[in-house]
Amino acid sequence: MRIASLPDFLLQRIDRANGGPVNRQIYQVIREAVLSGSLPAGLQLPSSRDLSKELKMSRNTVTYAYEQLIAEGYLETRRGAGSFVADTVPDQIAALSPHNKATADMKDAKNNASGLSQRGQHLLQKAGVSDLQWGAFMPGVPDVTLFPNKIWSRLQNKAWRRSRADLLTYGHAGGYFPLRVAIADYLRVARSVNCTAQQVLITTGIHQSIDLIMRMLGENGDRAWLEDPCYWGTRSVLQSQGIQPVPIPVDAEGMCLHPSDLQHPPRFIVVTPSHQYPLGTVMSLSRRRMLLEFAAAKQAWIIEDDYDSEFRYGSRPLASLQGMDVNERVLYMGTFTKTLFPGLRIGFLVVPEKLADAFSTGHSELYRGGQMFTQAILSDFMQEGYFASHIRRMRLLYAGRLKRLQQAIHHHFGDSLPTGGGDAGLHLALELPAGSDDFAISHAARAIGIVARPLSRYYMHQETAKPGLLLGYACVPDEQIQPAFDKLAKIIKAHCPVLSA
């Protein structure tokens, strides 16, 4: 509906007592009227002198509003003629008749009420994120309450005292070089990774590492072999980049390939060989050698996710798959999320030497890296030996909590419910009887504040999924493990009558 009288229209909407500055109110009312079409393009407005008289206010008040509207393009001035409403509607939209526009709007709303792309909708449908990130039995989360805050604070103060401009600006060339050196030194000793500091890139974690690999080496429609089940985040990042995930089942020796799989080589092979996520199996030497030889022969890229290998109980951490690679086909990923604290958001990616320069440039171009100051603190934390001592301390602590959880499970179920991954990592997988509804159990547990992720949701296809629960123990205080599992066991028995018989 068009406005018959601008002064009357303004007087009805201006609140001199409680509406804020009057000049701002005039600006907002006219702006909204232009956008709604109530003041059509080409309409001449009263002069600032005439409008101020009609409104009984200072001319400067009206002038301010007009000048602001002109500056933002809602009004335009014509020499000797005055101020007019500008034509702000694009030609393409103006060309739509009301009927056509309404039809188009209805069609768009019917196809996608949210406006999300198909890729975005699929991402939300498969999302595995949780609003609860702490407590029994959240998997993959370390005990952040025991992080050496005082040491970190001292190193932070030390970094501030020597602070330079290059630590407070954007990162470049793969991250803070002393940290890259510290990571390379650590990986060579602890994980048998063959690398130099130039091959190490600092990322925000596993998600960004995978994203960078896909952008630099993948094309839309490429295929990637994924362990089935696998970490949901890996699958989400791949699909968001147009990569087609191909589920490969996992057995006691790791990724189990069928002869027919070998007839269709993928572009990528994503594995967690040292501690399969989420089942906890270790890839056998024969499977490792087979994958390396296959990747070399078919020019496929192996992405090794070594997310929590530091925590192995009763034996030394296993050597990396990358350390066995002589053909430079493995990209190795790690993170400090599990070893230090998730909020740190620092991980690393080790790429073949021939890709180092390209990935360094691509990383800077895509992500405009930062956190150089934090990276400098972490570098000192590692180089001064605090990282290694923290790992040793937490390894002993987590081993004790794992034992307590295993005892709690045995107390309620004896040997009737097998567990996987119990000699390493921060969680174990509890198998449930065939036909169990692990999602219902997880939902009931969540209602009483307990996290027990359903194993079936980690499989790509529900028809091949096996029921179970992922139980993290690292972030659960010792004295809370038994009481928390007592509550969970009651829920499990209620949903699995065969266990109560």
N, C-alpha and C positions, 0 to 999 in steps of 0.2 A: 504494500500500500504506500502510495506516494505521500510525501509531507506537503500539506497545503500551506502552512505558515511555519517557517523555521523558528522565529522568535517564540511562538506559542509552544512549539514542540520542545524547545530547550527549557522553557520555564516550567513545563510539566515534569521535567526529569532532573533538574538541578536542585540539589539539597544544599542550601547555603549554610545550614547549621552543622550537619554531620557528614556531608559528602566529600570533605576534603577540599583542596584548592579549587576554586571555581573555574579558573582557566583550564585546569586539567580536565574537569568534568565536561566543559564545552567541547574540548578536543575529543574526548572519548565518545560522547553522544553523536557528534557529527561523523566520526570515523565509523561507528557501528551502523549508522544510517546509510553511509556510502556502501559499505560492504554488503548490507542486506538489500540494497537496491531502492530503499525508500527515498534516497536522494539520487536520482538517475544521472548518468554521465551527461555532461553538457549543461546541466542546470546552473544558472547563475545565482550565487549567494548574495545576500545583502552585504553592503560594504561594512567594514569594521565600525565606522562611525555610526551608520544607521542601526546596526545590530546592537551596539552598546547602548544607544538611546532606548531602543525597544526593551532591552533587558534591564535598563536602569543600573548600569555598572560602568566601571572605568573602561575606556577604549583600549588601554594597554592589556586588559584581561582578555578581550576578544582578539586583539592582535596576536598575542602569544599563541592562542589556539589555532588561528589561521596560519601563522608562520610554521607551526609544527606540522600541520596537515599538508602544507605545500612542500615542506622538506621531505616528508615521507611519501609524497606522490599521490595523496588522496585529492588534493585540489591543485589547480593550475591557474596562473595569472595571465591575463591578456592585456597588453599595454593599452591604457585608456578605456578599458572595458570593465575591469574588475576581476573577481575570483569565480572560478567555475569548477564543478565537480569533474575530476579527471576520469577518463575511460580506463578503468583498472581491470576489466574483464578480458582475458585472452580471446582472440578471434575464434579459436577452435571451439571454446566453450560457448561463446555467444552464438555460434552457428548452430548449436544444438537447439532444436525446438523443445518446448516444455514436454511434449509427448515423448520425443526420442530420449531426452535426458532422463525422464522418469523410468522409461523402459530399461535404459542402460543401468540405472541405479538398482532397479529391482533384480536384474539379471546378476549384477555383481554381488548383491547381498545374498542371493540364493546360492551362488557358487561358493562364496566364502564370506561368511558373516564377519569374520575377524579381519579380513584384508591380508592375511598371511599368505606367503607363497606355499606351494605344495611341499617344498623342502622344509619350510618352517613349521608347517602343520605336522609333518612326519616327525620332525625333531621333538616336538612337544608330546606327541603320542608315545614315543619311545623313551622319554626322559626318565632318568633314574635318580635325579637329585633329591635330596631330603632336606627338610627344614630343621632337622635335628642333627647336629654334627658332633655330639659329645655324649658320653655315658654308655651304659650297658645296652646293647652290645654292638656299638657302632664300629664297623670294620674299617681298617685302613687309617685309623687316627691314632697318633702317638699320645703319650701322656705329656701334654704341654705344661702341666703344673710343675714338672721336674726339670724344665729347661733351665740352664744356668744363667738366669737373668742378670745377676750381678757381674758376671764375666762379660756378657754381651754389652751391658751398659758401660762398663769400663772401656771396652774396645770402641764403643760408639763415641764416647767422650774423647778418646785418643784420636779418632778419625776426624772429629770436629776441629780439634786443635790444629791438625795438619791439613784441614779442608782446602781443596783447590777448586778452581772453576770447573775443571773437567769432571769432578765428582758430582757436580750439581746441575749438569746440563744433560742433554740427550746422550744415550749410549750409542756406540758405533763399533763396527769391526768385530762383532761377536761378543762384546761385553768387556768387563774390566779384566785386563790382561793378567795381572797377578793372580786373580781368582781362577782364570783358565789354566794357568800354570799349576796352581795348587790342586785343581781337580784332575788334571792330567797325571800329576805325580801320584795322587791317591789311587786313581783307577789302574795305573800300571802295577802297583803293588798289591792292592786289595782285590782287584777283579781281573787281573791279567789282560787288560785292554791295551792294545797296541795303538798308541796315539801320541801326538805332540800337542802342545798348547794351541797351536794354530788350527787344529782339527776340532777343538772344543768351542761350542757356542753356548752362551748363557741364554736360557729361555725362561718363561714364566712357569714352566712345568711340562708334563707329558702332553697335555692338550695342544699347547703351542708348538711343541716339537713335531708332533704328527701333522699339524696344520702346515707348518713350513715345508716338511717333506713332500706333502701332497701338492703344494703349490709349485714347488721347484722341480719335482720329478714326475708328477702325475698329470694325466689328461682326463677330461670329462669322459666317463664311461669305462675307464680302466678298472680292472678287477683286483681285489685284494683278498688273499686267504686269511681268514681269522680263525683262531681257536674257538671252538664252540663247546662250552660256554666261554665268554670272555668279558672283559671290562666294558660296560655299556658306553663309557665316554669315548673309547676308541672307535666303536662303531658309529657313534653320533658324529664325530669329527670327519670320518671318512665319507659318510653319506652327505654331509653338508658341503663337501667339496666335489660331489658328483662321482665319487668312487663307489663301485659296486662291491659290497662285502660278500664273500663266499664262505659259508661256515664249514669248517673242517672239524670233525669230532676229535675229542681228546681221550686217550686211554692212559694206562699206567706209565707209558713211555713218552707221553706228550702228544703233539699233533700227529694224528693217525691218517695218513694219506691212502686213498684207494687208487689202484692203477688207472682208473678212469680220470682221476683228478690230474694225473701227470700228463694227460693228453691235451690239457687246456692250461698252459702256463699262465700265471697271473703276472701283473706288473709288480705287486707287493706281496710279501709274506710277513704277517705281523705275529710275533710270538713272545711269550714270557717263559723262556726255557729254564731259568734257574728256580722259579717258583710259580707255576702256572696259576693265573688268576681266572677264576676263584677257587679251583679245585685243589691247588697246592702240589700237583705232581711235578716231577723233575724230568726234563727231556733227556732221554738216553743218549749215550755217545753215538750210537749208530744212527739215530734219527738226526742228530746234529750234523753229522758228516753228510748224510743224504741231502739235507736241506742246503748245505753250503755248496755241494757239487751240483745240485739241480739249479740253484740260483745262478751259479757261474755259467752253466751250460745254456740256460734260457734267458740270461741277462735280466733276471728278476732282482728286485731289491728286498733284502731281509731287514725288517725293523725289529730290533731287539729291545723290549721294554724290561728294564732291570729295576723294578720299582721298589723292592724291599729286601734285596739280597744280603744287606748288612746283618739282618737278624736271622741267623741260623743257629739252632740250639743243639749242642752235642757234637757238632762237626764244623770244620772251617767252611766259609762261604765258597760256593762253587765258582770255577772259572767261567768267564763270559764266553758266549758264542762268538762274539767279535774277535776275541783273542785267537780263535782257531782259523779265522778267515784269511786266506792268502790271495784272494782275488778282488778284495775291496768291494764286496757286495753287501756289507752289513752296516746299517746306521744304528748306533747304540744310544739309548735314552736312559736318563736317570733323573732323580728328583730329591730335593732336600725336604719335601713335604712329610715323608715318613720318618726320616732320621732326626729332624729338628722340630719344625712346627708348620702346619699347613698354611698359615697366614703369611709365611715368608715369601711364598710364590716365586721360588727360584729353582729352576731345574737346569739340565744341560743336555746337549745333543753332540755326539761325536760322529763326524762324517768322514768318509774316505778322503784321503789327502787330495785327490784330484778334484773334489767338490768343495774344498774348504773356502776358497776365495769367492766362488759363486754364492754359496750359502751365506757367507758373512755379509756380502752386499745385499742379497735378497732379504735377509733378516732385518737389516737396517732400513731398507726401503719399505718393507711391509709394516713393521711394528714400531719403528721409532723408539727403540729400546731406552730404558731408563734404569732407575734404582742403582746407579753406579755407586752411590754412597753406601747403600746396604750391601752391595757386592764387595765393596772394600772392607767392610766389617767382617763379612763371612770369610773373606780371604785371610784376614788376620786370625780369625777363629780357627781356621784349618791349619795355617802355617805354624801357629804357636802350640799345636797339639791338643787343643780343647775339643775339637770334633771327634778325634779318635777316642779320647777318654770318655766323652759323652756316649758314644756308641757302645763301648764296653760296659758302662754302667747300665744303660737301658737294656742291653741284651740280657744281662742277669735278671733284671727286674721283670722283663716280659716272659722270660723262661719260667719264672715262678708263677706268674699269672696264668700262663698257658696250662701249667700243671694243675692249678686250682680249678680251672674251667673243665679240664678233662676229668678230674675227680668228681666234680658236680654232675657232669653228664653221666658218668658211670654209676653214681649213687642212685640216679633216677631210672636209668635205662639199661644198666649193665653193658653188655656187648651187642645189644639189639640194634643200636643206631651207630653205624660206622662214621668215623670222622676222617677228613682229608686235610692235608697241609699242616699237620700238627708238629712238624719239626722245624718250621721256619715261618717268618712273616709276622703279621700282626692280627691274623684271624684264622679260624678254622671253618671248614665246611661240614655241617652236620647233615647227614643223609636222613631222609624220612621215608617211611614205607611207600611203595608204589601206590599211586592214586591219591596221596595226601594233597590237600590244598594248602600249599605253603604260603600263598598270598593271604588267605584268610587268617592263618596263624600269625603272619607278620602284622596284619591289620589289627588283630586283637591285642597283640603285644604292644603295638604303638599306642593303643588307647590307654595303657597303663604306664606309658613312658619308657618302654623298652624297645630298642631297635633290633630287629632280627630280619635282615634282608632276605627275601625269597630267592632261592637259588634258581628257580625256574625262569625268573625274569632276565637272567644273564644269557639264556639261550636265544638264538636268533628266531627259531620257530618253536612255538609252544607245543606242537605235536610231538616233537622229539625231546622236549625238556624233561628233566628229572627233578623231583621235588627235594627240597632241602632248605637249610637256613645258613646264612653267613653270620658267624658270631665273632665280633672283634673283642679282644680282651685287653689290648694295650692301654686303653684310656679308662679302664675300670679299676678303681682302687681295690686292693686285695680283699678287704673286708666286705665289699659289696658283691663280689662275684657269686658266692654261694646263694645269698638271699635273692639276687636278681634272677639267677637261673632257676631257683625254686618256683618263682612266679611264672617264668617262661615254660617250665616243665609242666605245670598245671594246665596251661593253655594247649600245649602240644598233646597231652593226654586227652583233653576234651575234644580235640579235632581228629585224633587218631585212636579210636576205640581199641584197635588191635593191641596197642601198647599198654592198655589198662587191664587187659584180660589176665 
